Amino acid sequence: MALRDYLAHCFSKDKALSEFIHNDFGFYPINISLYQLAFTHKSAADNSVGNFKLSNERLEYLGDAVLSTVVADYLFRLFPTKSEGFLTEMRSRIVSRASLNKLSQKLGFEQVIHYSHDSHSNFKSMGGNAFEAFVGALYLDRGYEFTKHILLDRIINVHINLEQVEQTDVNFKSKLLEWSQKGKHHLIFKLIENKNEGGHNKLYHVVVVIDDKEYATGADYSIKGAEQLSAEKTWNMLVEQNIIKPDKHEKE
């Protein structure tokens, strides 16, 4: 496996990115094109298929689901006596956009993300989105078990302080509801899809609707978790659009 990885690096079309991934995560990519796409923000998407511009958004969607599953499994085994509510809240905090943004900074993702510097947007969630897209690329390149190994050994056990996570209380659904009530906005969390992912696992998809306009969608194995994820993504969208001013912890 190590020889195959090294040969893949030697013949890689992007040795700099391949080396960056090896330094951060301890492996060389097999299909470097997946990772190049994972680090391409929509503002820098030049190539397209039909009317669809090639960026990391689809990989972000996939990585979101894979990351959520790995973290859920990890917490389930780590806390055998904790309630579903505790596990859901801990997972939401670990995979929150604020958490992934900080993680991407630690990993130095800003060195490899391609984006348009001419854009007027601050792209506050760009790093966290790229991390999810990276997970999606890793899953397609190496499969679930290898991805799980990397996330546990190179991310969770190294960069995640569970005691600190447990003490952190950021309820984006409550924050969004409070903001909407103060501004007299009509806000609902609409369940748009729930489907079995195999066995008894049911994945819920929830979209935030504000004043009849749809915003972000969240997917989780509980409705509460899906609502929290969609609320957080919507909150970050509104912050990027300067509709909401970021909290102190979001500026750090």
C-alpha positions as CSV (number, residue, x, y, z in Angstrom):
1,M,0.0,0.0,0.0
2,A,2.8,2.4,0.9
3,L,4.6,1.7,-2.4
4,R,1.4,2.3,-4.4
5,D,0.8,5.5,-2.6
6,Y,4.4,6.8,-3.2
7,L,4.2,5.9,-6.9
8,A,0.9,7.7,-7.1
9,H,2.6,10.7,-5.6
10,C,5.5,10.4,-8.0
11,F,3.2,10.5,-11.0
12,S,0.8,13.0,-9.5
13,K,-0.3,15.9,-11.7
14,D,-0.1,18.1,-8.5
15,K,2.8,17.1,-6.4
16,A,2.5,20.2,-4.1
17,L,-1.1,19.3,-3.1
18,S,-0.1,15.6,-2.8
19,E,2.7,16.5,-0.5
20,F,0.5,18.9,1.5
21,I,-2.1,16.1,2.1
22,H,0.7,13.6,3.1
23,N,2.1,16.1,5.6
24,D,-1.3,16.7,7.2
25,F,-2.8,13.3,7.1
26,G,0.0,10.8,6.5
27,F,-1.0,9.4,3.1
28,Y,-0.6,10.2,-0.6
29,P,-3.8,10.5,-2.7
30,I,-4.4,8.0,-5.5
31,N,-6.8,10.2,-7.5
32,I,-5.4,13.7,-7.0
33,S,-8.2,15.2,-9.2
34,L,-10.7,14.6,-6.4
35,Y,-8.7,16.6,-4.0
36,Q,-8.1,19.4,-6.5
37,L,-11.8,19.6,-6.8
38,A,-12.3,19.5,-3.0
39,F,-10.2,22.6,-2.7
40,T,-11.9,24.6,-5.5
41,H,-14.3,27.1,-4.2
42,K,-17.3,28.0,-6.3
43,S,-15.9,31.5,-6.9
44,A,-12.9,30.0,-8.7
45,A,-14.8,27.3,-10.7
46,D,-13.7,27.7,-14.3
47,N,-14.6,24.4,-15.8
48,S,-18.2,23.3,-16.2
49,V,-20.3,20.4,-17.3
50,G,-23.2,21.8,-19.2
51,N,-24.6,24.6,-17.0
52,F,-23.0,23.1,-13.9
53,K,-19.7,24.7,-12.7
54,L,-17.2,22.3,-11.2
55,S,-16.5,23.3,-7.6
56,N,-16.3,21.5,-4.2
57,E,-20.1,21.9,-3.4
58,R,-21.1,18.3,-4.3
59,L,-18.1,16.8,-2.5
60,E,-19.0,19.0,0.5
61,Y,-22.5,17.4,0.5
62,L,-21.0,13.9,0.5
63,G,-18.3,14.7,3.1
64,D,-20.9,16.2,5.4
65,A,-22.8,12.9,5.5
66,V,-19.6,10.8,5.9
67,L,-18.2,13.0,8.7
68,S,-21.5,12.9,10.5
69,T,-21.6,9.1,10.4
70,V,-18.1,8.6,11.6
71,V,-18.5,11.1,14.5
72,A,-21.9,9.5,15.4
73,D,-20.3,6.0,15.5
74,Y,-17.3,7.3,17.5
75,L,-19.5,9.0,20.1
76,F,-21.9,6.1,20.4
77,R,-19.1,3.7,21.3
78,L,-17.3,6.3,23.6
79,F,-20.4,7.1,25.6
80,P,-22.3,3.8,26.0
81,T,-24.6,5.2,28.8
82,K,-25.4,8.7,27.4
83,S,-28.8,9.6,26.0
84,E,-29.6,10.2,22.3
85,G,-30.0,13.9,23.1
86,F,-26.5,14.2,24.5
87,L,-25.0,12.3,21.6
88,T,-26.8,14.4,19.0
89,E,-25.7,17.6,20.7
90,M,-22.1,16.5,20.9
91,R,-22.0,15.5,17.3
92,S,-23.6,18.8,16.2
93,R,-20.9,20.7,18.1
94,I,-18.1,18.7,16.6
95,V,-19.2,19.1,13.0
96,S,-20.5,22.6,13.4
97,R,-19.3,25.1,10.8
98,A,-17.5,27.2,13.5
99,S,-15.6,24.1,14.6
100,L,-14.7,23.0,11.1
101,N,-13.6,26.5,10.2
102,K,-11.1,26.6,13.1
103,L,-10.0,23.0,12.2
104,S,-9.3,24.0,8.6
105,Q,-7.2,26.9,9.9
106,K,-5.1,24.6,12.1
107,L,-4.6,22.3,9.1
108,G,-3.5,25.2,6.9
109,F,-6.2,24.7,4.3
110,E,-6.0,28.4,3.3
111,Q,-2.7,27.5,1.5
112,V,-4.4,25.2,-1.0
113,I,-8.0,26.5,-1.4
114,H,-8.6,28.1,-4.8
115,Y,-11.0,31.0,-4.7
116,S,-11.5,34.3,-6.4
117,H,-9.7,37.1,-4.5
118,D,-11.8,39.6,-6.5
119,S,-15.0,38.6,-4.8
120,H,-16.8,40.9,-2.4
121,S,-17.6,38.0,-0.1
122,N,-15.5,37.2,3.0
123,F,-16.2,33.5,2.6
124,K,-16.3,32.9,6.3
125,S,-17.3,29.3,5.9
126,M,-14.9,28.5,3.1
127,G,-12.5,26.5,5.2
128,G,-15.1,24.4,6.9
129,N,-16.8,23.7,3.6
130,A,-13.4,22.7,2.1
131,F,-12.8,20.3,5.0
132,E,-16.1,18.6,4.3
133,A,-15.3,18.4,0.6
134,F,-11.9,16.9,1.5
135,V,-13.7,14.2,3.5
136,G,-15.9,13.5,0.5
137,A,-12.9,13.2,-1.8
138,L,-11.1,10.9,0.7
139,Y,-14.2,8.7,0.8
140,L,-14.3,8.4,-2.9
141,D,-10.6,7.9,-3.2
142,R,-10.0,5.4,-0.4
143,G,-13.4,4.1,0.9
144,Y,-15.2,4.4,4.2
145,E,-12.9,2.4,6.5
146,F,-9.8,4.3,5.4
147,T,-11.7,7.6,5.8
148,K,-12.8,6.6,9.3
149,H,-9.2,5.8,10.2
150,I,-7.9,9.2,9.1
151,L,-10.7,11.1,10.8
152,L,-10.3,9.3,14.1
153,D,-6.5,9.1,14.2
154,R,-5.5,12.3,12.5
155,I,-8.4,14.6,13.4
156,I,-10.6,13.7,16.3
157,N,-8.0,12.2,18.6
158,V,-5.5,15.0,17.8
159,H,-7.5,18.2,17.3
160,I,-10.8,17.7,19.2
161,N,-11.0,18.3,22.9
162,L,-14.2,16.5,24.0
163,E,-14.3,18.1,27.4
164,Q,-14.2,21.5,25.8
165,V,-16.8,20.5,23.3
166,E,-19.1,19.3,26.0
167,Q,-18.8,22.7,27.8
168,T,-19.5,24.6,24.6
169,D,-23.2,25.6,24.2
170,V,-24.0,27.0,20.7
171,N,-27.6,26.3,19.8
172,F,-28.0,27.8,16.3
173,K,-31.7,26.9,16.1
174,S,-32.4,29.0,19.2
175,K,-30.2,31.8,18.0
176,L,-32.0,31.8,14.6
177,L,-35.4,31.7,16.2
178,E,-34.5,34.6,18.5
179,W,-33.2,36.7,15.6
180,S,-36.3,36.0,13.5
181,Q,-38.6,36.9,16.4
182,K,-36.8,40.2,17.0
183,G,-36.9,41.1,13.3
184,K,-40.5,39.9,12.8
185,H,-39.4,37.3,10.2
186,H,-41.5,34.2,9.5
187,L,-39.2,31.2,10.0
188,I,-39.9,27.5,9.7
189,F,-37.9,24.3,9.6
190,K,-39.4,22.2,6.8
191,L,-38.8,18.5,6.6
192,I,-38.2,17.9,2.9
193,E,-37.1,14.2,2.9
194,N,-36.5,11.3,5.1
195,K,-35.3,8.0,3.7
196,N,-33.8,4.8,5.0
197,E,-30.1,4.5,4.5
198,G,-30.0,0.8,5.1
199,G,-31.2,-1.2,8.1
200,H,-33.2,1.0,10.5
201,N,-31.1,4.2,9.8
202,K,-33.3,7.0,8.6
203,L,-31.7,10.2,7.3
204,Y,-33.8,13.4,7.7
205,H,-33.3,16.4,5.4
206,V,-34.6,19.7,6.8
207,V,-34.5,23.1,5.1
208,V,-34.8,26.5,6.7
209,V,-37.4,28.8,5.2
210,I,-37.4,32.5,6.1
211,D,-40.1,34.8,4.7
212,D,-41.0,32.1,2.1
213,K,-37.3,31.9,0.9
214,E,-35.4,28.7,1.3
215,Y,-32.0,28.8,2.8
216,A,-29.7,26.0,3.9
217,T,-30.5,22.3,4.2
218,G,-29.2,20.0,6.9
219,A,-29.2,16.2,6.9
220,D,-28.9,14.0,10.1
221,Y,-30.2,10.8,11.5
222,S,-32.5,12.7,13.9
223,I,-34.8,15.6,13.0
224,K,-33.3,17.6,15.9
225,G,-29.8,17.2,14.5
226,A,-31.0,18.1,10.9
227,E,-32.6,21.2,12.2
228,Q,-29.5,22.2,14.1
229,L,-27.3,21.7,11.1
230,S,-29.6,23.6,8.7
231,A,-29.9,26.4,11.3
232,E,-26.1,26.7,11.6
233,K,-25.6,26.8,7.9
234,T,-28.3,29.4,7.5
235,W,-26.8,31.5,10.3
236,N,-23.4,31.5,8.6
237,M,-25.1,32.4,5.2
238,L,-26.8,35.4,6.9
239,V,-23.5,36.4,8.6
240,E,-21.6,36.3,5.2
241,Q,-24.4,38.4,3.7
242,N,-24.0,40.9,6.5
243,I,-27.6,40.4,7.5
244,I,-26.6,39.1,10.9
245,K,-23.6,40.4,12.9
246,P,-21.3,37.5,14.1
247,D,-21.1,36.7,17.7
248,K,-17.8,37.1,19.6
249,H,-17.0,33.4,19.4
250,E,-17.5,33.4,15.7
251,K,-14.9,36.1,15.2
252,E,-12.2,34.3,17.0
